[in-house]
Amino acid sequence: MCPGEIHYTGLACLDPQNPNVLYISTDADPRTGSPLISDSDGKRHHEIFRGRTRDGGVTWNWRPITHDSREDNLRPIVPIGKDRHSVLLWLRGTYSMYTNYDLDIVGILRP
């Protein structure tokens, strides 16, 4: 039997239709490095950020997609689309081990 992993990262994904756009899940603000402490419950949570580069990844402009959450926002996914809109999906909830989680799949349609 394999012991459970106790350390997970929020992960990241590139927009498959625009390699200058990156979505990350992090519990530290990518603009400042400060811990993300939610005003809603006073706890540190993973939030989703959208990064955009105009210089091949040397610098990034970060914008929060989620903020002040009561749960973690993890593992962003951008499926390949067939029109000008893009869909961003992620997991929201608790993920303490691969055998112990309570998650919903949530998303937004981006123009």
C-alpha positions as CSV (number, residue, x, y, z in Angstrom):
1,M,0.0,0.0,0.0
2,C,1.2,3.4,-0.9
3,P,1.1,6.2,1.8
4,G,-0.9,9.2,1.0
5,E,0.7,12.4,-0.2
6,I,0.1,15.4,2.1
7,H,1.6,18.2,0.0
8,Y,-0.2,19.4,-3.0
9,T,0.2,22.4,-5.3
10,G,-2.5,24.3,-7.0
11,L,-1.0,23.7,-10.4
12,A,-1.1,25.9,-13.6
13,C,-2.2,25.7,-17.2
14,L,-1.5,27.6,-20.4
15,D,-4.4,28.8,-22.5
16,P,-4.0,26.4,-25.5
17,Q,-5.3,29.1,-27.9
18,N,-3.0,31.8,-26.5
19,P,0.4,30.8,-25.1
20,N,0.8,34.3,-23.7
21,V,-1.9,33.6,-21.1
22,L,-1.3,31.4,-18.1
23,Y,-3.7,30.5,-15.2
24,I,-2.2,29.5,-11.8
25,S,-3.6,28.4,-8.5
26,T,-1.5,29.7,-5.6
27,D,-1.8,30.6,-1.9
28,A,0.7,33.5,-2.4
29,D,0.0,36.6,-4.5
30,P,2.1,36.3,-7.6
31,R,2.5,40.1,-7.8
32,T,3.9,40.5,-4.3
33,G,4.7,37.0,-2.8
34,S,2.4,37.8,0.2
35,P,0.3,35.0,1.6
36,L,-3.3,35.0,0.4
37,I,-5.4,35.4,3.6
38,S,-9.1,35.6,2.9
39,D,-11.1,38.4,4.3
40,S,-14.1,36.0,4.3
41,D,-12.7,33.6,6.9
42,G,-9.2,34.8,7.9
43,K,-7.6,31.6,6.5
44,R,-5.0,31.1,3.8
45,H,-6.5,29.7,0.5
46,H,-5.4,29.0,-3.0
47,E,-6.8,31.5,-5.5
48,I,-6.8,31.5,-9.3
49,F,-4.8,34.2,-11.1
50,R,-4.6,35.0,-14.8
51,G,-1.1,35.9,-16.1
52,R,-0.4,37.6,-19.4
53,T,3.0,38.2,-21.0
54,R,3.9,40.4,-23.9
55,D,7.6,39.5,-23.9
56,G,7.8,35.7,-24.2
57,G,7.4,35.1,-20.4
58,V,10.1,37.4,-19.1
59,T,7.5,39.5,-17.2
60,W,3.9,38.8,-16.3
61,N,0.9,40.9,-15.6
62,W,-1.3,39.1,-13.0
63,R,-5.0,39.6,-12.4
64,P,-7.0,37.6,-9.8
65,I,-9.9,35.5,-11.0
66,T,-11.0,34.4,-7.5
67,H,-10.4,36.3,-4.3
68,D,-11.3,36.2,-0.6
69,S,-12.6,32.6,-1.0
70,R,-13.8,30.3,1.8
71,E,-12.4,27.3,0.0
72,D,-9.3,26.5,-2.1
73,N,-9.4,27.0,-5.9
74,L,-7.2,24.4,-7.5
75,R,-6.0,22.9,-10.8
76,P,-7.2,25.4,-13.5
77,I,-8.0,23.9,-16.9
78,V,-8.6,25.7,-20.2
79,P,-10.1,23.2,-22.7
80,I,-9.5,23.9,-26.4
81,G,-12.5,25.8,-27.8
82,K,-13.9,26.2,-31.3
83,D,-14.8,29.9,-31.2
84,R,-13.5,33.2,-29.8
85,H,-14.7,32.4,-26.3
86,S,-12.5,30.5,-23.8
87,V,-13.7,28.4,-20.9
88,L,-11.8,28.3,-17.6
89,L,-12.6,25.4,-15.3
90,W,-11.1,24.6,-11.8
91,L,-11.7,22.6,-8.7
92,R,-13.1,24.4,-5.6
93,G,-13.2,22.9,-2.1
94,T,-10.9,20.7,0.1
95,Y,-8.2,18.5,-1.3
96,S,-6.1,17.2,1.6
97,M,-5.1,13.8,0.0
98,Y,-5.8,12.0,-3.2
99,T,-8.1,9.8,-1.2
100,N,-9.6,12.6,0.9
101,Y,-11.3,15.5,-1.0
102,D,-14.6,17.4,-1.3
103,L,-14.5,19.3,-4.5
104,D,-16.8,20.9,-7.0
105,I,-15.9,21.7,-10.7
106,V,-16.6,25.3,-11.3
107,G,-15.9,27.6,-14.3
108,I,-16.5,30.7,-16.2
109,L,-16.9,31.6,-19.9
110,R,-14.4,34.2,-20.9
111,P,-15.0,36.4,-24.0
